[in-house]
Amino acid sequence: MAAAMKVICMMFLVALITLIFHTHHAHGAISADTQKLIDEANMNGPYLGLLIPNLFEMNPLLQHPNYTSTNFTIDIAGRRFRFGKIVEKNVILVMTGLSMINAGITSQLLLTLFKIEGVVHYGIAGNANPSLHIGFVTIPQYWSHSALWSWQRYGYGPSDELPLETNGDYTRTIGYIKFADYAENVTACNSHDNLLNNVWFQPEEVFPVDGTPEQRQHSFWIPVDPLYFNISKSLEDMELENCVNATTCLDETPRVVQVHGGTSAGIYVDNAAYRSFIYNKFNVSPVDMESAAVALICMQQRVPFIIIRALSDLAGGGSAESNEIDTFISLASNNSVNVVVEFIKRLVAAPLASDH
C-alpha cells in the first residue's frame, strides 16, 4: 500500500512539473508548445520572409488575390507570424512595428526561429528626392542608418579628432552636418555659429554570423541582394495606381524606379532643410524608420534581401503635393504591395533563383 502511494505521489509530481513547464516558462524563453509549432512550420520550409512595418501596409497583402493564407499563425514575443503562399511560394508575414529597434528585433526573431531563404521588406516612406513623386515605388540598391552620430563639442571642427576615434569607435570619413549652416538670416555672415556645432555620421558595428565572435566590422552602406536587385529591374514596366477615388488623383503617373540609396533613422522627417541635406549628401530617395535595421540584420545573418518602399509624401513638404500622406497613404500602400507580389512572381520564374 505504501509503495502504491509513493508511485501515485510520484506520478502526481511529474504531472505537476509538466503542467508548470507548459504554463510558466522563463522570461524570453519559448514554451514547449510554441517550439513544437515552430518545428512543424519548418518542416514545410524554407520560406520567403515578408517584414511589414504596420497593419495598414499588411492588410492590402492579406486581401490580395495572389495571397493565400494557410490560417496557421504562431505568436512569439508580441509578434504574430502568419503563414501562407504567394504564387506557390511559401511565405511568412510578420509586422515589425514602428522604429529601428522593433524592425531589428523582429528581423532577428524571423531569421533565428524559421527556415528563411530570403527577406522582402516593404511599406511606405517619405521622399527626399525632388525628381520623384508621391505614389512612386522605389527599390534602392543600398541602405544606410543615418542616425548613429558622434556629436562634436562646441568649438571643435573638421580637423579635430573625435573622442575614441583612434580606438576605431568613431570616424570622420562619412561626413557631418554643421547646424550653423542652417541658421536663418545669418548665413551670409562669416562669423555665424551655433552651440549645436557638428554631428558626424557613423557606420554601424556589424558582427557577421560567419565571422569571429566579438570581432567587429563596420558598415554604413548595406547593399541589397544582387540577384534580387537584378530581378527588380524588370518591374519598371508595371502600371501602378494613380487615383484614390474618382476625384482624387496624382498629377504624376507613379512608376517603379530603382534608385541608388535609401536611409533610415528613428526620426520622422518633416523638415525640408534636412531632407535637402541628406539627399545632396548621400543621394538617398526613400526615408523611413525601419529598413536599415532589416538590411543590417540580413547582412549580419548572410540572408539575401530586398527592400521596396512606396513614396507617400515629400518629407518636409513640397508645393502641390505638400504633406499629403493622409490622402495618399492607402494608394502608396497598395502600390507597394502590388510591386511586392509581382517581384515574387518574377523571383519564382527566375532560372537562378532556386540555386541562389
C-alpha positions in Angstrom: 0.0 0.0 0.0 2.8 2.4 0.9 4.6 1.6 -2.3 1.5 2.2 -4.3 1.0 5.6 -2.6 4.6 6.5 -3.4 4.0 5.7 -7.1 0.8 7.8 -7.1 2.6 10.7 -5.5 5.5 10.5 -8.0 3.1 10.5 -10.9 1.3 13.5 -9.5 4.6 15.3 -9.0 5.6 14.6 -12.6 2.3 15.8 -13.9 2.5 19.0 -11.8 6.0 19.7 -13.1 4.9 19.1 -16.7 1.9 21.5 -16.2 4.1 24.2 -14.7 6.6 23.8 -17.6 3.9 24.2 -20.2 2.2 27.2 -18.5 5.1 29.1 -16.9 8.5 29.5 -18.5 11.5 31.7 -18.1 11.2 35.3 -19.4 12.2 35.3 -23.1 12.1 31.5 -23.4 9.9 29.7 -25.8 7.4 27.3 -24.4 7.4 23.6 -25.5 4.1 24.1 -27.2 5.4 27.0 -29.3 8.6 25.2 -30.1 6.5 22.3 -31.4 4.7 24.7 -33.7 8.0 26.2 -34.9 9.3 22.7 -35.7 6.1 21.8 -37.5 6.3 25.0 -39.6 10.0 24.5 -40.5 9.2 21.1 -41.9 7.4 23.0 -44.7 10.2 25.5 -45.2 12.2 27.2 -46.4 10.1 30.4 -46.6 10.4 33.9 -48.1 10.1 36.2 -45.1 8.0 39.4 -45.5 8.7 42.0 -42.9 6.0 44.7 -42.8 6.0 47.9 -40.6 2.3 48.4 -39.9 -1.1 46.8 -40.3 -2.2 49.4 -42.9 0.7 48.1 -45.1 0.0 44.5 -44.3 -3.8 44.5 -44.8 -3.6 45.1 -48.6 -1.4 42.0 -48.9 -3.7 39.9 -46.8 -6.6 40.9 -49.1 -4.6 40.5 -52.3 -5.9 37.8 -54.7 -2.5 36.3 -55.1 -2.0 35.7 -51.4 -3.4 32.5 -49.9 -3.4 32.1 -46.1 -2.9 28.7 -44.6 -4.8 30.0 -41.5 -1.7 29.0 -39.5 -0.1 31.5 -37.1 2.5 31.5 -34.4 2.6 34.2 -31.7 6.0 34.9 -30.2 7.3 37.8 -28.2 4.4 40.0 -29.1 4.7 39.2 -32.8 2.3 37.2 -35.0 3.9 35.1 -37.7 1.4 34.4 -40.4 1.9 31.6 -42.9 0.7 31.5 -46.5 1.6 31.4 -50.2 2.2 33.9 -52.9 2.3 32.4 -56.3 3.1 29.0 -54.8 6.0 30.5 -52.8 5.8 29.7 -49.1 5.9 32.9 -47.2 5.8 34.1 -43.6 4.3 37.6 -42.9 5.1 39.4 -39.7 4.5 43.0 -38.6 7.6 44.7 -37.2 6.0 47.8 -35.7 7.4 51.3 -35.9 11.1 52.1 -35.5 14.6 50.7 -36.0 14.6 48.7 -32.8 11.3 46.9 -33.5 12.4 46.1 -37.0 15.7 44.8 -35.8 14.1 42.6 -33.1 11.5 41.2 -35.5 14.1 40.5 -38.2 16.3 38.6 -35.8 13.3 36.5 -34.5 12.3 35.6 -38.0 15.8 34.5 -39.1 16.6 32.7 -35.8 13.3 30.7 -35.5 12.4 29.9 -39.0 14.0 28.5 -42.2 14.2 31.6 -44.3 15.6 31.6 -47.9 15.3 35.4 -48.3 13.6 38.5 -47.0 11.4 41.1 -48.6 10.7 44.2 -46.6 8.2 46.7 -47.9 6.0 49.6 -46.9 5.7 53.4 -47.4 8.3 56.0 -47.0 9.0 59.7 -47.1 10.7 61.1 -50.1 14.0 63.1 -50.2 14.4 63.0 -54.0 12.9 66.1 -55.7 12.7 64.3 -59.0 10.3 61.6 -57.7 6.7 61.9 -56.6 4.0 60.5 -54.4 2.9 57.0 -55.4 6.3 56.1 -57.0 7.7 52.8 -55.7 11.4 52.9 -55.0 13.9 50.0 -54.9 17.2 51.2 -53.5 20.4 49.3 -54.2 21.9 50.4 -50.8 20.6 51.3 -47.4 22.1 53.3 -44.6 21.3 54.1 -40.9 21.8 57.9 -40.7 21.1 58.4 -37.0 24.2 56.9 -35.5 26.1 60.1 -34.6 29.2 61.4 -32.9 28.1 64.9 -31.7 31.1 67.2 -31.6 31.6 69.6 -28.8 31.3 73.4 -29.5 34.4 75.0 -30.8 35.8 71.9 -32.5 35.8 71.5 -36.2 36.6 69.1 -39.1 40.3 68.9 -38.3 39.8 68.0 -34.7 39.8 64.3 -33.8 36.6 62.8 -32.4 36.6 61.1 -29.0 37.6 57.4 -29.3 38.4 57.9 -33.0 41.9 56.3 -32.6 40.3 53.4 -30.9 38.2 52.7 -34.0 34.9 53.5 -32.4 34.2 56.7 -34.4 35.3 58.2 -37.7 35.2 61.4 -39.7 35.3 59.6 -43.1 31.5 59.7 -43.8 30.9 63.3 -43.2 29.0 65.7 -41.0 26.2 68.3 -40.8 27.0 71.7 -39.4 24.0 73.1 -37.7 25.2 76.7 -38.1 24.8 76.4 -41.9 21.0 76.3 -41.3 20.7 79.3 -39.1 18.1 81.6 -40.7 19.1 85.2 -41.7 22.7 84.9 -40.6 24.3 82.5 -43.1 25.7 85.4 -45.1 27.8 86.4 -42.0 31.2 84.8 -42.0 31.2 84.6 -38.2 27.8 82.8 -37.7 27.9 79.9 -35.4 25.7 77.6 -33.3 26.2 75.9 -30.0 24.9 72.6 -31.6 28.1 72.6 -33.7 28.6 69.4 -35.8 27.2 65.9 -36.0 29.4 63.3 -37.6 27.6 60.3 -39.3 28.9 56.9 -38.2 28.8 53.4 -39.6 27.2 50.5 -37.7 29.2 47.9 -35.9 28.5 44.5 -37.6 29.1 41.0 -36.3 28.6 38.6 -39.2 27.2 35.1 -38.3 30.2 33.6 -40.2 32.8 35.9 -38.6 34.8 35.7 -35.4 32.5 36.4 -32.4 33.2 39.8 -30.8 35.4 40.8 -33.8 33.6 43.8 -35.2 33.3 45.1 -38.7 31.8 48.4 -39.8 29.3 49.3 -42.5 27.4 52.4 -43.5 26.0 51.4 -46.9 24.4 47.9 -46.9 23.8 46.5 -50.4 20.6 44.5 -51.2 21.0 41.1 -52.8 22.4 41.5 -56.3 20.1 38.8 -57.8 17.0 40.3 -56.2 18.0 43.7 -57.4 18.6 42.5 -60.9 15.1 40.8 -61.0 13.5 44.0 -59.6 14.7 46.0 -62.7 12.1 44.2 -64.8 9.4 45.7 -62.5 9.9 49.2 -64.0 7.3 48.3 -66.7 4.5 47.9 -64.1 1.3 50.0 -64.1 0.6 51.5 -60.6 -2.5 53.0 -59.1 -2.8 56.8 -59.8 -6.1 57.7 -58.1 -7.5 57.3 -54.6 -11.0 57.8 -55.9 -12.8 59.3 -58.9 -12.0 62.9 -57.8 -8.6 62.5 -56.1 -5.7 61.6 -58.4 -2.0 62.3 -58.6 -0.5 64.8 -61.0 2.3 62.4 -62.0 1.7 58.8 -63.0 3.5 56.6 -60.5 6.1 54.1 -61.6 8.7 51.7 -60.2 12.2 53.1 -60.0 15.5 51.6 -59.0 17.4 54.2 -57.0 20.9 54.5 -55.5 20.0 54.6 -51.8 17.6 54.9 -49.0 18.1 55.8 -45.4 16.5 55.0 -42.1 16.6 56.6 -38.6 14.4 56.7 -35.5 13.2 60.1 -36.8 10.0 61.1 -38.7 11.5 63.6 -41.2 9.1 66.5 -41.8 11.8 69.1 -42.4 12.7 70.4 -45.9 16.2 71.6 -44.9 17.2 68.2 -43.5 15.5 66.4 -46.4 17.6 68.5 -48.9 20.8 67.9 -46.9 20.5 64.1 -46.8 19.6 64.0 -50.5 22.5 66.1 -51.5 24.9 64.5 -49.1 24.0 60.8 -49.5 21.9 60.7 -52.7 19.0 58.9 -50.9 15.4 58.8 -52.1 13.2 56.9 -49.6 13.5 58.0 -46.0 11.9 55.7 -43.3 12.3 54.3 -39.8 12.8 50.6 -40.3 14.5 49.5 -43.5 18.2 49.9 -42.4 17.6 47.6 -39.4 16.2 44.9 -41.7 19.2 45.4 -44.0 21.8 45.2 -41.2 20.3 42.0 -39.7 20.1 40.3 -43.0 23.6 41.3 -43.9 24.9 40.0 -40.5 23.0 36.7 -41.0 24.0 36.4 -44.6 20.4 36.2 -45.8 19.5 37.7 -49.2 17.1 40.6 -49.0 15.5 43.4 -50.9 13.5 46.5 -49.7 10.6 48.1 -51.6 9.2 51.4 -50.4 6.4 53.4 -51.9 6.6 57.2 -51.5 3.7 58.6 -49.5 4.9 62.2 -49.1 7.7 64.7 -49.8 9.5 64.8 -46.4 9.2 68.3 -45.2 6.6 69.3 -47.7 6.6 70.2 -51.4 4.4 72.5 -53.4 1.3 70.9 -54.9 1.9 67.7 -53.0 2.8 69.1 -49.6 2.5 66.6 -46.8 -0.4 64.6 -48.4 0.4 61.4 -46.6 -3.1 61.3 -45.0 -4.6 61.4 -48.5 -2.3 59.1 -50.4 -1.3 56.5 -47.7 -3.7 53.9 -49.0 -2.6 54.4 -52.6 1.1 54.2 -51.7 0.5 51.0 -49.6 -1.4 49.4 -52.4 1.3 50.2 -54.9 4.0 48.8 -52.6 2.0 45.5 -52.2 1.4 45.1 -55.9 5.1 45.6 -56.6 6.0 43.0 -53.9 3.6 40.4 -55.4 4.9 41.0 -58.9 8.5 40.7 -57.6 7.8 37.4 -56.0 6.2 36.2 -59.3 9.3 37.1 -61.2 11.6 35.7 -58.5 9.8 32.3 -58.7 10.2 32.4 -62.5 13.9 33.4 -62.4 16.1 30.5 -63.6 18.8 31.2 -61.0 16.5 31.9 -58.0 16.3 28.2 -56.9 20.1 28.0 -56.8 20.6 31.3 -55.0 
